[in-house]
Amino acid sequence: MQADIVIVGAGMVGSTLALALKDSGLSIVVLDHHEKSYKTFEPETPFEPRVSAISLASQRVLQHVNAWRGVLARRVSPYTDMHVWDGSGTGSIDFSAASVHQSILGYIVENRAIQDALLEQLEQASESIQLLPNTSLERLERLADGWCIGLTDNTEIKAQLVVGADGACSQVRALSGIETREWDYFHHAIVTSVQCELPHKKTAWQRFTDEGPLAFLPLSLNGDEHWCSIVWSLPPAKAEQVMALDDVAFCKKLSESFEYKLGKVVHTDARICIPLRQRHVKRYVQQGLAVVGDAAHVIHPLAGQGVNLGFMDAAMLAETILNALLTSDNFSSAKTLTRFERNRMPHNLGMMAAMETFERLFQADLLPVRWLRNTGLKVVDQLPEVKAIFIRRALGIEGSLPKMAMV
C-alpha cells in the first residue's frame, strides 16, 4: 500500500490532523488499534469518566474540520466562571468570562463525544482519508524517500511522512528512537462523575489540598446542573485507599475534601485511577516523521490543558504541511517539519513549566511558601488586568496560534 501521509492513532488529535488535511490533495491513511464506530449520545446516557476542558481556540479548530456541530449534537457543558482556592489557607481567586467580554470560558466535554464527532467526519471523508481500524504498528523502516510501516497483520505501507498521534505510550516514538524527558509526579488521579446537592452554576471549582488538587468540573445532564466531573490528585497509597471505599463512604470523603462547596456529593459513577507522569520529547520531528499530542508531551491535568495543546499541535502541523504544498516545498522534509517544531515546542514547554510550578507551589508545606501562595492568590485576585491576561491566554484569544484556531 502507498500513501503520502500515515497518521498512527485515530484519537482526538490524530483525527483532527487528518481532517485538517482532507482537501490537501494528499493521500492520507489513519491507523487505529480500536475497532472504531461512532454513536450519538442519548440525553440520559451516563457520563463518560474522561472529559476535557475545551478552550475557544480548540473549539475553532473543531469547527474548521466540521466536527463541532457533531460535538454539540452529543453533549457539551459550557462554563462561565472558575473559582480556585487554597484549602490550607485563605487565599482564593475567581475568573469570569464576562471580565474579558466573553460569554463563556470554555466547555467541559466528554472525550468520547469529541471522538465520535471526529469519527463521523472521517467516515464522510472516505474518498480522501482511509481509516484502518483494528490495526497496530509493529515496525518502522526508514527508506531513501520515506518510511515502510509494518503492521501486525503483515500489511506494509510506504509513506513520505509518518505522524505519531498514538498517545502517551507512542509506538511511533519508541520505534523511531525519539528520546524523552519524563518524571513521575508520585500522584494518581481519581476520575469519575458525581451528582451534588447544589447546582454548580456553570462554574469550574478547584481546591488545592495538602495532598493534591481536587477539581469539580461542571457537567449538564439534560439541563440538570447538579453533575460534575471530578479529578482528584492523591499520593498513590492514599488513592488506593480512596478507591477501595464503597460509594457511600467515597461520597462522604469527597464532600469533606471539597469543603461541601456544592453541598453533599449524593451519587458517584464508576471510578478510574490514573498514574500521573510528565513527559516531553527532546525533538518533535525527524526527516519524514513528527509526533503530536500526548505522543510528544504529557502534562499534569491541573488546568485541563493537555488536549488543547494537542489540538494546537494538529492545527499547526496541518498549517505547516499546507504552506509547504503552496510553495512547492517538500512537506515531509526535516526543514519543513522543523517550522512546526519551532512554533509548538516553546509554547508547550512554557505551559508544562507553569503547571509544574503551580503543582510544586501548592504542595509545599513550608510556612513561608504557604504564606506566599495565599498572599499571591489574594493579590492577583485584586488585579483585573493581570487576571484578564490569564483568561485570554487560556481562551486562546491572544498569543501565537495556528490560523485555524483564530477568529
Buried (B, 14 or more C-beta within 10 A) or exposed (E): BEBBBBBBBBBBBBBBBBBBBBEBEBBBBBBBBBEBEBEEBEEEBEBBBBBBBBBBBBBBBBBBBBBBEBBBBBBBBBBBBBBBBBBBBEBBBEBBBEBBEBEBBBBBBBBBBBBBBBBBBBEEBEEBBBBBBEBBBBEBEBEEEBBBBBBEEEEEBBBBBBBBBBBBEBBBBBBBEBEBEEEEBEBBBBBBBBBBEEBBEBBBBBBBBEBBBBBBBBBBBEEEBBBBBBBBBBBBEBBEEBBEBEBEEBBEBBBEBBEEBBEBBEEBBEBEBBEBBBBBBEBBBBBBBBBBBBBBBBBBBBBBBBBBBBBBBBBBBBBBBBBBBEEEBBBBBBEBBBBBBEBBBEBBEEBBEBBBEBBEBBBBEEEEBBEBBBEBBBEBBEEEEEBBBBBBBBBBBBEEBBEBBBE
